[in-house]
Every structure is written in structure tokens, then in C-alpha cells.
Amino acid sequence: MPCSVLRWGPDGPEGPRPSDISTHAPAALHPRLDEDGTVHFDEPAGDESAP
């Protein structure tokens, strides 16, 4: 069962916001850093030592 958020405004309870009912997975806010400090943009996070 999904969790719902109830926000209370000056006129009473507010309806759901688009972010409350979004079905998209959360996105990363910052680029990924590897163990050497290299910044990786738009690359999947995975084991880079694999051939």
C-alpha cells in the first residue's frame, strides 16, 4: 500500500502534488565519483574493474 502525505495549508488539507504520485524512480542529484575521484556523468554505476 503506497504511503500518502497529508499537507495542511491555510485553507485546510492540500491535495496530492505530482511528486507525491510520481511513478518514476528517484534520479541522482550529483554525478558519480569513483574511488580515484574521477567524476562520471550519465554512466551507470557498476564495477569498473570488470573486463
One Martini backbone bead per residue (centre of mass of N, CA, C, O) as a GRO file, in nm:
protein
   51
    1MET     BB    1   0.094   0.037   0.026
    2PRO     BB    2   0.085   0.354  -0.022
    3CYS     BB    3   0.212   0.648   0.076
    4SER     BB    4   0.079   0.934   0.230
    5VAL     BB    5   0.054   1.290   0.216
    6LEU     BB    6  -0.027   1.546   0.455
    7ARG     BB    7  -0.118   1.874   0.385
    8TRP     BB    8  -0.137   2.190   0.561
    9GLY     BB    9  -0.312   2.470   0.497
   10PRO     BB   10  -0.490   2.764   0.525
   11ASP     BB   11  -0.747   2.588   0.378
   12GLY     BB   12  -0.632   2.315   0.449
   13PRO     BB   13  -0.614   2.045   0.287
   14GLU     BB   14  -0.406   1.908   0.053
   15GLY     BB   15  -0.334   1.786  -0.230
   16PRO     BB   16  -0.171   1.615  -0.446
   17ARG     BB   17   0.136   1.596  -0.578
   18PRO     BB   18   0.322   1.492  -0.835
   19SER     BB   19   0.551   1.375  -0.641
   20ASP     BB   20   0.351   1.181  -0.480
   21ILE     BB   21   0.254   1.012  -0.770
   22SER     BB   22   0.509   0.922  -0.881
   23THR     BB   23   0.665   0.645  -1.084
   24HIS     BB   24   0.943   0.743  -1.066
   25ALA     BB   25   1.256   0.723  -1.013
   26PRO     BB   26   1.504   0.838  -0.856
   27ALA     BB   27   1.744   1.085  -0.903
   28ALA     BB   28   2.044   1.200  -0.937
   29LEU     BB   29   2.209   1.500  -0.825
   30HIS     BB   30   2.494   1.373  -0.868
   31PRO     BB   31   2.772   1.284  -0.974
   32ARG     BB   32   2.988   1.030  -1.006
   33LEU     BB   33   3.233   0.882  -0.792
   34ASP     BB   34   3.523   0.739  -0.773
   35GLU     BB   35   3.799   0.617  -0.596
   36ASP     BB   36   3.984   0.848  -0.765
   37GLY     BB   37   3.786   1.112  -0.830
   38THR     BB   38   3.617   1.057  -1.077
   39VAL     BB   39   3.395   1.197  -1.293
   40HIS     BB   40   3.059   1.070  -1.377
   41PHE     BB   41   2.853   1.104  -1.660
   42ASP     BB   42   2.596   0.915  -1.758
   43GLU     BB   43   2.672   0.653  -1.587
   44PRO     BB   44   2.672   0.354  -1.476
   45ALA     BB   45   2.675   0.197  -1.177
   46GLY     BB   46   2.972   0.000  -1.148
   47ASP     BB   47   3.205  -0.234  -1.219
   48GLU     BB   48   3.516  -0.126  -1.360
   49SER     BB   49   3.703  -0.398  -1.330
   50ALA     BB   50   3.551  -0.525  -1.539
   51PRO     BB   51   3.584  -0.661  -1.869
   0.00000   0.00000   0.00000
